[in-house]
Amino acid sequence: MTPTGVFFLYLMNYTKAQLIDALVAEWEYLCHDDYDPEDQTPEEYREDLNEMTIEQLVEETSTGEGYTLDEFMENHG
């Protein structure tokens, strides 16, 4: 399957809102474990994510062959 075909399947499985919710959940988890006062708040991060396309959101998950989007969503969605 081509990368575009794989991406299309992800679009069918997850909405923009689901991706944003999962990314914010991951952000809260990461910030809780390694707090830095310079980090964005979850609300600020959500605002930035809302400006992104679905393609950019998928990129933000840092997923690929070693750690799939399905695994990311299972862990944070």
PDB file of N, CA, C, O and CB in Angstrom:
ATOM      1  N   MET A   1       0.850  -1.176   0.000  1.00  0.00           N
ATOM      2  CA  MET A   1       0.000   0.000   0.000  1.00  0.00           C
ATOM      3  C   MET A   1       0.894   1.236   0.000  1.00  0.00           C
ATOM      4  O   MET A   1       1.914   1.263   0.688  1.00  0.00           O
ATOM      5  CB  MET A   1      -0.966   0.000   1.224  1.00  0.00           C
ATOM      6  N   THR A   2       0.525   2.237  -0.751  1.00  0.00           N
ATOM      7  CA  THR A   2       1.324   3.457  -0.832  1.00  0.00           C
ATOM      8  C   THR A   2       1.165   4.270   0.441  1.00  0.00           C
ATOM      9  O   THR A   2       0.171   4.105   1.149  1.00  0.00           O
ATOM     10  CB  THR A   2       0.921   4.295  -2.057  1.00  0.00           C
ATOM     11  N   PRO A   3       2.127   5.155   0.757  1.00  0.00           N
ATOM     12  CA  PRO A   3       1.977   6.014   1.931  1.00  0.00           C
ATOM     13  C   PRO A   3       0.680   6.805   1.895  1.00  0.00           C
ATOM     14  O   PRO A   3       0.046   6.997   2.932  1.00  0.00           O
ATOM     15  CB  PRO A   3       3.153   6.965   2.038  1.00  0.00           C
ATOM     16  N   THR A   4       0.275   7.268   0.712  1.00  0.00           N
ATOM     17  CA  THR A   4      -0.979   8.002   0.609  1.00  0.00           C
ATOM     18  C   THR A   4      -2.154   7.104   0.974  1.00  0.00           C
ATOM     19  O   THR A   4      -3.083   7.536   1.656  1.00  0.00           O
ATOM     20  CB  THR A   4      -1.159   8.567  -0.806  1.00  0.00           C
ATOM     21  N   GLY A   5      -2.111   5.856   0.521  1.00  0.00           N
ATOM     22  CA  GLY A   5      -3.177   4.911   0.851  1.00  0.00           C
ATOM     23  C   GLY A   5      -3.243   4.630   2.333  1.00  0.00           C
ATOM     24  O   GLY A   5      -4.329   4.539   2.905  1.00  0.00           O
ATOM     25  N   VAL A   6      -2.082   4.492   2.963  1.00  0.00           N
ATOM     26  CA  VAL A   6      -2.040   4.275   4.410  1.00  0.00           C
ATOM     27  C   VAL A   6      -2.623   5.482   5.117  1.00  0.00           C
ATOM     28  O   VAL A   6      -3.425   5.337   6.039  1.00  0.00           O
ATOM     29  CB  VAL A   6      -0.594   4.008   4.895  1.00  0.00           C
ATOM     30  N   PHE A   7      -2.224   6.677   4.689  1.00  0.00           N
ATOM     31  CA  PHE A   7      -2.737   7.892   5.309  1.00  0.00           C
ATOM     32  C   PHE A   7      -4.252   7.974   5.169  1.00  0.00           C
ATOM     33  O   PHE A   7      -4.943   8.360   6.111  1.00  0.00           O
ATOM     34  CB  PHE A   7      -2.081   9.127   4.689  1.00  0.00           C
ATOM     35  N   PHE A   8      -4.765   7.615   4.008  1.00  0.00           N
ATOM     36  CA  PHE A   8      -6.203   7.648   3.786  1.00  0.00           C
ATOM     37  C   PHE A   8      -6.924   6.747   4.773  1.00  0.00           C
ATOM     38  O   PHE A   8      -7.981   7.113   5.286  1.00  0.00           O
ATOM     39  CB  PHE A   8      -6.533   7.235   2.357  1.00  0.00           C
ATOM     40  N   LEU A   9      -6.369   5.575   5.046  1.00  0.00           N
ATOM     41  CA  LEU A   9      -6.997   4.678   6.018  1.00  0.00           C
ATOM     42  C   LEU A   9      -7.055   5.317   7.395  1.00  0.00           C
ATOM     43  O   LEU A   9      -8.051   5.170   8.104  1.00  0.00           O
ATOM     44  CB  LEU A   9      -6.240   3.351   6.089  1.00  0.00           C
ATOM     45  N   TYR A  10      -5.994   6.030   7.784  1.00  0.00           N
ATOM     46  CA  TYR A  10      -5.999   6.705   9.082  1.00  0.00           C
ATOM     47  C   TYR A  10      -7.076   7.781   9.124  1.00  0.00           C
ATOM     48  O   TYR A  10      -7.725   7.981  10.151  1.00  0.00           O
ATOM     49  CB  TYR A  10      -4.623   7.321   9.376  1.00  0.00           C
ATOM     50  N   LEU A  11      -7.261   8.468   8.007  1.00  0.00           N
ATOM     51  CA  LEU A  11      -8.287   9.497   7.970  1.00  0.00           C
ATOM     52  C   LEU A  11      -9.671   8.894   8.165  1.00  0.00           C
ATOM     53  O   LEU A  11     -10.560   9.530   8.730  1.00  0.00           O
ATOM     54  CB  LEU A  11      -8.225  10.261   6.655  1.00  0.00           C
ATOM     55  N   MET A  12      -9.842   7.690   7.705  1.00  0.00           N
ATOM     56  CA  MET A  12     -11.135   7.038   7.848  1.00  0.00           C
ATOM     57  C   MET A  12     -11.366   6.590   9.293  1.00  0.00           C
ATOM     58  O   MET A  12     -12.511   6.478   9.731  1.00  0.00           O
ATOM     59  CB  MET A  12     -11.232   5.841   6.900  1.00  0.00           C
ATOM     60  N   ASN A  13     -10.288   6.334  10.030  1.00  0.00           N
ATOM     61  CA  ASN A  13     -10.408   5.813  11.385  1.00  0.00           C
ATOM     62  C   ASN A  13     -10.472   6.886  12.456  1.00  0.00           C
ATOM     63  O   ASN A  13     -11.084   6.665  13.502  1.00  0.00           O
ATOM     64  CB  ASN A  13      -9.269   4.912  11.670  1.00  0.00           C
ATOM     65  N   TYR A  14      -9.860   8.041  12.230  1.00  0.00           N
ATOM     66  CA  TYR A  14      -9.747   9.054  13.277  1.00  0.00           C
ATOM     67  C   TYR A  14     -10.143  10.426  12.755  1.00  0.00           C
ATOM     68  O   TYR A  14      -9.761  10.828  11.656  1.00  0.00           O
ATOM     69  CB  TYR A  14      -8.325   9.094  13.831  1.00  0.00           C
ATOM     70  N   THR A  15     -10.907  11.126  13.560  1.00  0.00           N
ATOM     71  CA  THR A  15     -11.295  12.484  13.201  1.00  0.00           C
ATOM     72  C   THR A  15     -10.232  13.459  13.693  1.00  0.00           C
ATOM     73  O   THR A  15      -9.365  13.098  14.489  1.00  0.00           O
ATOM     74  CB  THR A  15     -12.684  12.838  13.793  1.00  0.00           C
ATOM     75  N   LYS A  16     -10.305  14.672  13.222  1.00  0.00           N
ATOM     76  CA  LYS A  16      -9.392  15.720  13.672  1.00  0.00           C
ATOM     77  C   LYS A  16      -9.534  15.907  15.187  1.00  0.00           C
ATOM     78  O   LYS A  16      -8.536  16.043  15.895  1.00  0.00           O
ATOM     79  CB  LYS A  16      -9.672  17.059  12.922  1.00  0.00           C
ATOM     80  N   ALA A  17     -10.756  15.913  15.670  1.00  0.00           N
ATOM     81  CA  ALA A  17     -10.992  16.092  17.108  1.00  0.00           C
ATOM     82  C   ALA A  17     -10.371  14.958  17.922  1.00  0.00           C
ATOM     83  O   ALA A  17      -9.809  15.204  18.990  1.00  0.00           O
ATOM     84  CB  ALA A  17     -12.496  16.175  17.394  1.00  0.00           C
ATOM     85  N   GLN A  18     -10.465  13.730  17.437  1.00  0.00           N
ATOM     86  CA  GLN A  18      -9.860  12.594  18.148  1.00  0.00           C
ATOM     87  C   GLN A  18      -8.344  12.706  18.184  1.00  0.00           C
ATOM     88  O   GLN A  18      -7.722  12.426  19.209  1.00  0.00           O
ATOM     89  CB  GLN A  18     -10.266  11.273  17.488  1.00  0.00           C
ATOM     90  N   LEU A  19      -7.747  13.114  17.070  1.00  0.00           N
ATOM     91  CA  LEU A  19      -6.295  13.288  17.029  1.00  0.00           C
ATOM     92  C   LEU A  19      -5.858  14.380  18.000  1.00  0.00           C
ATOM     93  O   LEU A  19      -4.875  14.215  18.722  1.00  0.00           O
ATOM     94  CB  LEU A  19      -5.832  13.629  15.601  1.00  0.00           C
ATOM     95  N   ILE A  20      -6.580  15.484  18.017  1.00  0.00           N
ATOM     96  CA  ILE A  20      -6.244  16.581  18.927  1.00  0.00           C
ATOM     97  C   ILE A  20      -6.381  16.140  20.372  1.00  0.00           C
ATOM     98  O   ILE A  20      -5.498  16.409  21.187  1.00  0.00           O
ATOM     99  CB  ILE A  20      -7.139  17.799  18.661  1.00  0.00           C
ATOM    100  N   ASP A  21      -7.466  15.470  20.700  1.00  0.00           N
ATOM    101  CA  ASP A  21      -7.657  14.992  22.075  1.00  0.00           C
ATOM    102  C   ASP A  21      -6.518  14.063  22.502  1.00  0.00           C
ATOM    103  O   ASP A  21      -6.029  14.154  23.628  1.00  0.00           O
ATOM    104  CB  ASP A  21      -9.008  14.262  22.205  1.00  0.00           C
ATOM    105  N   ALA A  22      -6.101  13.178  21.608  1.00  0.00           N
ATOM    106  CA  ALA A  22      -5.022  12.244  21.933  1.00  0.00           C
ATOM    107  C   ALA A  22      -3.691  12.970  22.087  1.00  0.00           C
ATOM    108  O   ALA A  22      -2.912  12.651  22.986  1.00  0.00           O
ATOM    109  CB  ALA A  22      -4.908  11.166  20.852  1.00  0.00           C
ATOM    110  N   LEU A  23      -3.424  13.938  21.226  1.00  0.00           N
ATOM    111  CA  LEU A  23      -2.185  14.701  21.333  1.00  0.00           C
ATOM    112  C   LEU A  23      -2.141  15.515  22.620  1.00  0.00           C
ATOM    113  O   LEU A  23      -1.090  15.618  23.254  1.00  0.00           O
ATOM    114  CB  LEU A  23      -2.027  15.620  20.131  1.00  0.00           C
ATOM    115  N   VAL A  24      -3.262  16.087  23.005  1.00  0.00           N
ATOM    116  CA  VAL A  24      -3.317  16.848  24.262  1.00  0.00           C
ATOM    117  C   VAL A  24      -3.140  15.899  25.452  1.00  0.00           C
ATOM    118  O   VAL A  24      -2.460  16.244  26.418  1.00  0.00           O
ATOM    119  CB  VAL A  24      -4.666  17.626  24.382  1.00  0.00           C
ATOM    120  N   ALA A  25      -3.735  14.730  25.392  1.00  0.00           N
ATOM    121  CA  ALA A  25      -3.568  13.744  26.480  1.00  0.00           C
ATOM    122  C   ALA A  25      -2.099  13.342  26.599  1.00  0.00           C
ATOM    123  O   ALA A  25      -1.571  13.228  27.705  1.00  0.00           O
ATOM    124  CB  ALA A  25      -4.454  12.482  26.228  1.00  0.00           C
ATOM    125  N   GLU A  26      -1.440  13.126  25.458  1.00  0.00           N
ATOM    126  CA  GLU A  26      -0.014  12.802  25.489  1.00  0.00           C
ATOM    127  C   GLU A  26       0.774  13.971  26.081  1.00  0.00           C
ATOM    128  O   GLU A  26       1.679  13.761  26.888  1.00  0.00           O
ATOM    129  CB  GLU A  26       0.503  12.462  24.066  1.00  0.00           C
ATOM    130  N   TRP A  27       0.437  15.196  25.687  1.00  0.00           N
ATOM    131  CA  TRP A  27       1.110  16.397  26.182  1.00  0.00           C
ATOM    132  C   TRP A  27       0.988  16.498  27.707  1.00  0.00           C
ATOM    133  O   TRP A  27       1.971  16.767  28.399  1.00  0.00           O
ATOM    134  CB  TRP A  27       0.519  17.659  25.513  1.00  0.00           C
ATOM    135  N   GLU A  28      -0.204  16.283  28.213  1.00  0.00           N
ATOM    136  CA  GLU A  28      -0.420  16.343  29.663  1.00  0.00           C
ATOM    137  C   GLU A  28       0.410  15.282  30.378  1.00  0.00           C
ATOM    138  O   GLU A  28       0.982  15.542  31.437  1.00  0.00           O
ATOM    139  CB  GLU A  28      -1.912  16.159  29.995  1.00  0.00           C
ATOM    140  N   TYR A  29       0.474  14.089  29.798  1.00  0.00           N
ATOM    141  CA  TYR A  29       1.267  13.005  30.372  1.00  0.00           C
ATOM    142  C   TYR A  29       2.745  13.376  30.387  1.00  0.00           C
ATOM    143  O   TYR A  29       3.421  13.206  31.402  1.00  0.00           O
ATOM    144  CB  TYR A  29       1.053  11.702  29.585  1.00  0.00           C
ATOM    145  N   LEU A  30       3.247  13.880  29.263  1.00  0.00           N
ATOM    146  CA  LEU A  30       4.660  14.233  29.169  1.00  0.00           C
ATOM    147  C   LEU A  30       5.019  15.389  30.100  1.00  0.00           C
ATOM    148  O   LEU A  30       6.070  15.373  30.740  1.00  0.00           O
ATOM    149  CB  LEU A  30       5.014  14.595  27.734  1.00  0.00           C
ATOM    150  N   CYS A  31       4.149  16.382  30.174  1.00  0.00           N
ATOM    151  CA  CYS A  31       4.421  17.533  31.039  1.00  0.00           C
ATOM    152  C   CYS A  31       4.339  17.149  32.509  1.00  0.00           C
ATOM    153  O   CYS A  31       5.074  17.690  33.335  1.00  0.00           O
ATOM    154  CB  CYS A  31       3.441  18.669  30.742  1.00  0.00           C
ATOM    155  N   HIS A  32       3.458  16.229  32.837  1.00  0.00           N
ATOM    156  CA  HIS A  32       3.344  15.783  34.226  1.00  0.00           C
ATOM    157  C   HIS A  32       4.625  15.105  34.673  1.00  0.00           C
ATOM    158  O   HIS A  32       5.073  15.297  35.804  1.00  0.00           O
ATOM    159  CB  HIS A  32       2.152  14.830  34.395  1.00  0.00           C
ATOM    160  N   ASP A  33       5.220  14.305  33.785  1.00  0.00           N
ATOM    161  CA  ASP A  33       6.431  13.557  34.126  1.00  0.00           C
ATOM    162  C   ASP A  33       7.701  14.399  34.053  1.00  0.00           C
ATOM    163  O   ASP A  33       8.700  14.072  34.693  1.00  0.00           O
ATOM    164  CB  ASP A  33       6.567  12.373  33.212  1.00  0.00           C
ATOM    165  N   ASP A  34       7.668  15.481  33.276  1.00  0.00           N
ATOM    166  CA  ASP A  34       8.870  16.304  33.099  1.00  0.00           C
ATOM    167  C   ASP A  34       8.451  17.768  32.997  1.00  0.00           C
ATOM    168  O   ASP A  34       8.586  18.386  31.941  1.00  0.00           O
ATOM    169  CB  ASP A  34       9.677  15.864  31.827  1.00  0.00           C
ATOM    170  N   TYR A  35       7.949  18.313  34.085  1.00  0.00           N
ATOM    171  CA  TYR A  35       7.397  19.666  34.101  1.00  0.00           C
ATOM    172  C   TYR A  35       8.461  20.714  33.804  1.00  0.00           C
ATOM    173  O   TYR A  35       9.569  20.661  34.337  1.00  0.00           O
ATOM    174  CB  TYR A  35       6.753  19.954  35.446  1.00  0.00           C
ATOM    175  N   ASP A  36       8.110  21.657  32.954  1.00  0.00           N
ATOM    176  CA  ASP A  36       8.945  22.811  32.647  1.00  0.00           C
ATOM    177  C   ASP A  36       8.010  24.018  32.603  1.00  0.00           C
ATOM    178  O   ASP A  36       7.063  24.027  31.817  1.00  0.00           O
ATOM    179  CB  ASP A  36       9.739  22.625  31.281  1.00  0.00           C
ATOM    180  N   PRO A  37       8.253  25.027  33.423  1.00  0.00           N
ATOM    181  CA  PRO A  37       7.352  26.183  33.450  1.00  0.00           C
ATOM    182  C   PRO A  37       7.253  26.907  32.107  1.00  0.00           C
ATOM    183  O   PRO A  37       6.320  27.679  31.886  1.00  0.00           O
ATOM    184  CB  PRO A  37       7.810  27.155  34.504  1.00  0.00           C
ATOM    185  N   GLU A  38       8.208  26.659  31.215  1.00  0.00           N
ATOM    186  CA  GLU A  38       8.184  27.277  29.888  1.00  0.00           C
ATOM    187  C   GLU A  38       7.264  26.546  28.910  1.00  0.00           C
ATOM    188  O   GLU A  38       6.959  27.074  27.840  1.00  0.00           O
ATOM    189  CB  GLU A  38       9.586  27.325  29.322  1.00  0.00           C
ATOM    190  N   ASP A  39       6.818  25.338  29.263  1.00  0.00           N
ATOM    191  CA  ASP A  39       5.928  24.568  28.385  1.00  0.00           C
ATOM    192  C   ASP A  39       4.586  25.267  28.230  1.00  0.00           C
ATOM    193  O   ASP A  39       4.129  25.986  29.118  1.00  0.00           O
ATOM    194  CB  ASP A  39       5.722  23.147  28.935  1.00  0.00           C
ATOM    195  N   GLN A  40       3.972  25.037  27.084  1.00  0.00           N
ATOM    196  CA  GLN A  40       2.614  25.511  26.867  1.00  0.00           C
ATOM    197  C   GLN A  40       1.674  24.793  27.824  1.00  0.00           C
ATOM    198  O   GLN A  40       1.938  23.661  28.231  1.00  0.00           O
ATOM    199  CB  GLN A  40       2.177  25.292  25.397  1.00  0.00           C
ATOM    200  N   THR A  41       0.582  25.449  28.179  1.00  0.00           N
ATOM    201  CA  THR A  41      -0.468  24.764  28.921  1.00  0.00           C
ATOM    202  C   THR A  41      -1.189  23.839  27.941  1.00  0.00           C
ATOM    203  O   THR A  41      -1.084  24.021  26.728  1.00  0.00           O
ATOM    204  CB  THR A  41      -1.465  25.786  29.593  1.00  0.00           C
ATOM    205  N   PRO A  42      -1.915  22.854  28.455  1.00  0.00           N
ATOM    206  CA  PRO A  42      -2.695  22.013  27.536  1.00  0.00           C
ATOM    207  C   PRO A  42      -3.656  22.829  26.670  1.00  0.00           C
ATOM    208  O   PRO A  42      -3.873  22.496  25.505  1.00  0.00           O
ATOM    209  CB  PRO A  42      -3.480  20.972  28.323  1.00  0.00           C
ATOM    210  N   GLU A  43      -4.223  23.880  27.224  1.00  0.00           N
ATOM    211  CA  GLU A  43      -5.154  24.716  26.460  1.00  0.00           C
ATOM    212  C   GLU A  43      -4.433  25.445  25.323  1.00  0.00           C
ATOM    213  O   GLU A  43      -4.966  25.549  24.218  1.00  0.00           O
ATOM    214  CB  GLU A  43      -5.843  25.734  27.387  1.00  0.00           C
ATOM    215  N   GLU A  44      -3.221  25.949  25.590  1.00  0.00           N
ATOM    216  CA  GLU A  44      -2.437  26.623  24.554  1.00  0.00           C
ATOM    217  C   GLU A  44      -2.033  25.632  23.463  1.00  0.00           C
ATOM    218  O   GLU A  44      -2.084  25.944  22.274  1.00  0.00           O
ATOM    219  CB  GLU A  44      -1.184  27.288  25.167  1.00  0.00           C
ATOM    220  N   TYR A  45      -1.635  24.441  23.885  1.00  0.00           N
ATOM    221  CA  TYR A  45      -1.254  23.417  22.921  1.00  0.00           C
ATOM    222  C   TYR A  45      -2.450  23.037  22.055  1.00  0.00           C
ATOM    223  O   TYR A  45      -2.309  22.872  20.844  1.00  0.00           O
ATOM    224  CB  TYR A  45      -0.695  22.178  23.640  1.00  0.00           C
ATOM    225  N   ARG A  46      -3.622  22.895  22.662  1.00  0.00           N
ATOM    226  CA  ARG A  46      -4.846  22.571  21.909  1.00  0.00           C
ATOM    227  C   ARG A  46      -5.139  23.657  20.878  1.00  0.00           C
ATOM    228  O   ARG A  46      -5.517  23.349  19.747  1.00  0.00           O
ATOM    229  CB  ARG A  46      -6.055  22.408  22.870  1.00  0.00           C
ATOM    230  N   GLU A  47      -4.970  24.914  21.254  1.00  0.00           N
ATOM    231  CA  GLU A  47      -5.207  26.011  20.305  1.00  0.00           C
ATOM    232  C   GLU A  47      -4.285  25.891  19.098  1.00  0.00           C
ATOM    233  O   GLU A  47      -4.721  26.070  17.961  1.00  0.00           O
ATOM    234  CB  GLU A  47      -5.003  27.376  20.992  1.00  0.00           C
ATOM    235  N   ASP A  48      -2.996  25.587  19.344  1.00  0.00           N
ATOM    236  CA  ASP A  48      -2.058  25.401  18.238  1.00  0.00           C
ATOM    237  C   ASP A  48      -2.466  24.212  17.366  1.00  0.00           C
ATOM    238  O   ASP A  48      -2.409  24.291  16.138  1.00  0.00           O
ATOM    239  CB  ASP A  48      -0.633  25.198  18.775  1.00  0.00           C
ATOM    240  N   LEU A  49      -2.874  23.120  17.995  1.00  0.00           N
ATOM    241  CA  LEU A  49      -3.285  21.932  17.245  1.00  0.00           C
ATOM    242  C   LEU A  49      -4.512  22.207  16.382  1.00  0.00           C
ATOM    243  O   LEU A  49      -4.618  21.685  15.272  1.00  0.00           O
ATOM    244  CB  LEU A  49      -3.574  20.780  18.202  1.00  0.00           C
ATOM    245  N   ASN A  50      -5.428  23.014  16.877  1.00  0.00           N
ATOM    246  CA  ASN A  50      -6.636  23.330  16.111  1.00  0.00           C
ATOM    247  C   ASN A  50      -6.325  24.032  14.800  1.00  0.00           C
ATOM    248  O   ASN A  50      -7.127  23.985  13.866  1.00  0.00           O
ATOM    249  CB  ASN A  50      -7.563  24.190  16.936  1.00  0.00           C
ATOM    250  N   GLU A  51      -5.168  24.683  14.719  1.00  0.00           N
ATOM    251  CA  GLU A  51      -4.766  25.379  13.507  1.00  0.00           C
ATOM    252  C   GLU A  51      -4.133  24.440  12.476  1.00  0.00           C
ATOM    253  O   GLU A  51      -3.948  24.827  11.322  1.00  0.00           O
ATOM    254  CB  GLU A  51      -3.799  26.486  13.853  1.00  0.00           C
ATOM    255  N   MET A  52      -3.806  23.231  12.876  1.00  0.00           N
ATOM    256  CA  MET A  52      -3.127  22.279  12.002  1.00  0.00           C
ATOM    257  C   MET A  52      -4.118  21.493  11.143  1.00  0.00           C
ATOM    258  O   MET A  52      -5.287  21.334  11.494  1.00  0.00           O
ATOM    259  CB  MET A  52      -2.282  21.319  12.830  1.00  0.00           C
ATOM    260  N   THR A  53      -3.613  21.010  10.013  1.00  0.00           N
ATOM    261  CA  THR A  53      -4.389  20.103   9.172  1.00  0.00           C
ATOM    262  C   THR A  53      -4.311  18.697   9.779  1.00  0.00           C
ATOM    263  O   THR A  53      -3.496  18.440  10.665  1.00  0.00           O
ATOM    264  CB  THR A  53      -3.863  20.113   7.689  1.00  0.00           C
ATOM    265  N   ILE A  54      -5.149  17.810   9.301  1.00  0.00           N
ATOM    266  CA  ILE A  54      -5.090  16.424   9.760  1.00  0.00           C
ATOM    267  C   ILE A  54      -3.724  15.824   9.446  1.00  0.00           C
ATOM    268  O   ILE A  54      -3.167  15.084  10.257  1.00  0.00           O
ATOM    269  CB  ILE A  54      -6.210  15.585   9.107  1.00  0.00           C
ATOM    270  N   GLU A  55      -3.189  16.138   8.282  1.00  0.00           N
ATOM    271  CA  GLU A  55      -1.873  15.629   7.913  1.00  0.00           C
ATOM    272  C   GLU A  55      -0.815  16.078   8.921  1.00  0.00           C
ATOM    273  O   GLU A  55       0.030  15.283   9.331  1.00  0.00           O
ATOM    274  CB  GLU A  55      -1.496  16.097   6.501  1.00  0.00           C
ATOM    275  N   GLN A  56      -0.859  17.349   9.318  1.00  0.00           N
ATOM    276  CA  GLN A  56       0.098  17.877  10.289  1.00  0.00           C
ATOM    277  C   GLN A  56      -0.096  17.235  11.663  1.00  0.00           C
ATOM    278  O   GLN A  56       0.872  16.986  12.382  1.00  0.00           O
ATOM    279  CB  GLN A  56      -0.040  19.401  10.396  1.00  0.00           C
ATOM    280  N   LEU A  57      -1.348  16.971  12.017  1.00  0.00           N
ATOM    281  CA  LEU A  57      -1.621  16.323  13.300  1.00  0.00           C
ATOM    282  C   LEU A  57      -1.039  14.918  13.334  1.00  0.00           C
ATOM    283  O   LEU A  57      -0.467  14.499  14.340  1.00  0.00           O
ATOM    284  CB  LEU A  57      -3.129  16.276  13.569  1.00  0.00           C
ATOM    285  N   VAL A  58      -1.187  14.194  12.236  1.00  0.00           N
ATOM    286  CA  VAL A  58      -0.617  12.848  12.171  1.00  0.00           C
ATOM    287  C   VAL A  58       0.897  12.940  12.301  1.00  0.00           C
ATOM    288  O   VAL A  58       1.507  12.129  12.997  1.00  0.00           O
ATOM    289  CB  VAL A  58      -1.013  12.133  10.845  1.00  0.00           C
ATOM    290  N   GLU A  59       1.509  13.912  11.644  1.00  0.00           N
ATOM    291  CA  GLU A  59       2.954  14.111  11.788  1.00  0.00           C
ATOM    292  C   GLU A  59       3.326  14.399  13.236  1.00  0.00           C
ATOM    293  O   GLU A  59       4.336  13.896  13.729  1.00  0.00           O
ATOM    294  CB  GLU A  59       3.430  15.257  10.887  1.00  0.00           C
ATOM    295  N   GLU A  60       2.532  15.193  13.908  1.00  0.00           N
ATOM    296  CA  GLU A  60       2.790  15.574  15.304  1.00  0.00           C
ATOM    297  C   GLU A  60       2.810  14.356  16.230  1.00  0.00           C
ATOM    298  O   GLU A  60       3.437  14.395  17.288  1.00  0.00           O
ATOM    299  CB  GLU A  60       1.728  16.572  15.785  1.00  0.00           C
ATOM    300  N   THR A  61       2.140  13.292  15.845  1.00  0.00           N
ATOM    301  CA  THR A  61       2.131  12.085  16.680  1.00  0.00           C
ATOM    302  C   THR A  61       3.462  11.343  16.644  1.00  0.00           C
ATOM    303  O   THR A  61       3.720  10.484  17.487  1.00  0.00           O
ATOM    304  CB  THR A  61       1.019  11.153  16.233  1.00  0.00           C
ATOM    305  N   SER A  62       4.306  11.670  15.672  1.00  0.00           N
ATOM    306  CA  SER A  62       5.607  11.001  15.502  1.00  0.00           C
ATOM    307  C   SER A  62       5.455   9.488  15.358  1.00  0.00           C
ATOM    308  O   SER A  62       6.254   8.715  15.887  1.00  0.00           O
ATOM    309  CB  SER A  62       6.523  11.316  16.689  1.00  0.00           C
ATOM    310  N   THR A  63       4.428   9.088  14.643  1.00  0.00           N
ATOM    311  CA  THR A  63       4.196   7.661  14.441  1.00  0.00           C
ATOM    312  C   THR A  63       4.719   7.225  13.078  1.00  0.00           C
ATOM    313  O   THR A  63       4.970   8.043  12.193  1.00  0.00           O
ATOM    314  CB  THR A  63       2.699   7.332  14.570  1.00  0.00           C
ATOM    315  N   GLY A  64       4.873   5.934  12.941  1.00  0.00           N
ATOM    316  CA  GLY A  64       5.362   5.356  11.695  1.00  0.00           C
ATOM    317  C   GLY A  64       5.360   3.856  11.820  1.00  0.00           C
ATOM    318  O   GLY A  64       4.486   3.286  12.474  1.00  0.00           O
ATOM    319  N   GLU A  65       6.328   3.206  11.201  1.00  0.00           N
ATOM    320  CA  GLU A  65       6.372   1.747  11.224  1.00  0.00           C
ATOM    321  C   GLU A  65       6.674   1.189  12.608  1.00  0.00           C
ATOM    322  O   GLU A  65       6.124   0.155  12.985  1.00  0.00           O
ATOM    323  CB  GLU A  65       7.405   1.250  10.245  1.00  0.00           C
ATOM    324  N   GLY A  66       7.539   1.854  13.374  1.00  0.00           N
ATOM    325  CA  GLY A  66       7.921   1.344  14.689  1.00  0.00           C
ATOM    326  C   GLY A  66       6.873   1.572  15.759  1.00  0.00           C
ATOM    327  O   GLY A  66       6.781   0.806  16.718  1.00  0.00           O
ATOM    328  N   TYR A  67       6.087   2.615  15.600  1.00  0.00           N
ATOM    329  CA  TYR A  67       5.029   2.969  16.553  1.00  0.00           C
ATOM    330  C   TYR A  67       3.891   3.538  15.728  1.00  0.00           C
ATOM    331  O   TYR A  67       3.955   4.680  15.274  1.00  0.00           O
ATOM    332  CB  TYR A  67       5.530   4.002  17.657  1.00  0.00           C
ATOM    333  N   THR A  68       2.858   2.748  15.536  1.00  0.00           N
ATOM    334  CA  THR A  68       1.802   3.113  14.591  1.00  0.00           C
ATOM    335  C   THR A  68       0.832   4.125  15.184  1.00  0.00           C
ATOM    336  O   THR A  68       0.770   4.325  16.397  1.00  0.00           O
ATOM    337  CB  THR A  68       1.044   1.873  14.151  1.00  0.00           C
ATOM    338  N   LEU A  69       0.084   4.750  14.299  1.00  0.00           N
ATOM    339  CA  LEU A  69      -0.951   5.683  14.732  1.00  0.00           C
ATOM    340  C   LEU A  69      -2.003   4.956  15.563  1.00  0.00           C
ATOM    341  O   LEU A  69      -2.516   5.507  16.537  1.00  0.00           O
ATOM    342  CB  LEU A  69      -1.606   6.372  13.518  1.00  0.00           C
ATOM    343  N   ASP A  70      -2.323   3.734  15.188  1.00  0.00           N
ATOM    344  CA  ASP A  70      -3.285   2.950  15.981  1.00  0.00           C
ATOM    345  C   ASP A  70      -2.776   2.758  17.409  1.00  0.00           C
ATOM    346  O   ASP A  70      -3.543   2.871  18.365  1.00  0.00           O
ATOM    347  CB  ASP A  70      -3.543   1.572  15.319  1.00  0.00           C
ATOM    348  N   GLU A  71      -1.494   2.469  17.550  1.00  0.00           N
ATOM    349  CA  GLU A  71      -0.915   2.300  18.895  1.00  0.00           C
ATOM    350  C   GLU A  71      -0.948   3.615  19.667  1.00  0.00           C
ATOM    351  O   GLU A  71      -1.265   3.638  20.856  1.00  0.00           O
ATOM    352  CB  GLU A  71       0.540   1.779  18.800  1.00  0.00           C
ATOM    353  N   PHE A  72      -0.618   4.712  18.980  1.00  0.00           N
ATOM    354  CA  PHE A  72      -0.668   6.032  19.607  1.00  0.00           C
ATOM    355  C   PHE A  72      -2.074   6.321  20.112  1.00  0.00           C
ATOM    356  O   PHE A  72      -2.252   6.759  21.249  1.00  0.00           O
ATOM    357  CB  PHE A  72      -0.220   7.124  18.618  1.00  0.00           C
ATOM    358  N   MET A  73      -3.065   6.079  19.274  1.00  0.00           N
ATOM    359  CA  MET A  73      -4.456   6.364  19.648  1.00  0.00           C
ATOM    360  C   MET A  73      -4.914   5.445  20.776  1.00  0.00           C
ATOM    361  O   MET A  73      -5.674   5.869  21.647  1.00  0.00           O
ATOM    362  CB  MET A  73      -5.386   6.209  18.429  1.00  0.00           C
ATOM    363  N   GLU A  74      -4.470   4.214  20.771  1.00  0.00           N
ATOM    364  CA  GLU A  74      -4.816   3.293  21.861  1.00  0.00           C
ATOM    365  C   GLU A  74      -4.224   3.787  23.179  1.00  0.00           C
ATOM    366  O   GLU A  74      -4.855   3.673  24.229  1.00  0.00           O
ATOM    367  CB  GLU A  74      -4.312   1.860  21.549  1.00  0.00           C
ATOM    368  N   ASN A  75      -3.011   4.333  23.121  1.00  0.00           N
ATOM    369  CA  ASN A  75      -2.350   4.787  24.337  1.00  0.00           C
ATOM    370  C   ASN A  75      -2.855   6.148  24.832  1.00  0.00           C
ATOM    371  O   ASN A  75      -2.880   6.395  26.038  1.00  0.00           O
ATOM    372  CB  ASN A  75      -0.867   4.858  24.102  1.00  0.00           C
ATOM    373  N   HIS A  76      -3.251   7.017  23.926  1.00  0.00           N
ATOM    374  CA  HIS A  76      -3.593   8.383  24.317  1.00  0.00           C
ATOM    375  C   HIS A  76      -4.993   8.822  23.947  1.00  0.00           C
ATOM    376  O   HIS A  76      -5.464   9.853  24.427  1.00  0.00           O
ATOM    377  CB  HIS A  76      -2.636   9.314  23.712  1.00  0.00           C
ATOM    378  N   GLY A  77      -5.672   8.054  23.098  1.00  0.00           N
ATOM    379  CA  GLY A  77      -6.985   8.465  22.613  1.00  0.00           C
ATOM    380  C   GLY A  77      -8.105   8.143  23.538  1.00  0.00           C
ATOM    381  O   GLY A  77      -9.261   8.443  23.236  1.00  0.00           O
TER     382      GLY A  77
END
